Amino acid sequence: MIEIKESDLKIEYYRGSGPGGQHRNVTDSCVRIRHLPTGIVVQACENRSQSRNREMAMERLHQALERRYRRVKSRVPTNVPTGQKKKRLEDKKHRALTKKHRTLTDE
């Protein structure tokens, strides 16, 4: 789990726009959080409650940081099974014979 320091965050509150009536237009319920070391910005404006929007924005920040610091496992190369090698060779021989029969012979 990634730990986030409060000193690394810049939290802004602003008024939401769009439908929602007078309550939404009067209160500063939307939250924008900037993570200063990485420059990631997340925001939440779905609820009328500022605290719920802050929780949602923090969850989104956690997810974004986890995505950023996720390590991709390197692919471990495996050997080709013996049966597959034999099948490939048989297919090659068959294809070669087919092509050989296509050519015109001078008789």
ABEGO torsion letter per residue (X at the ends): XBBBBAAABBBBBBBBBEBGEAAAAABBABBBBBBAAAGBBBBBAABABAAAAAAAAAAAAAAAAAAAABBBBBBBBBBBBAAAAAAAAAAAAAAAAAAAAABBBBX
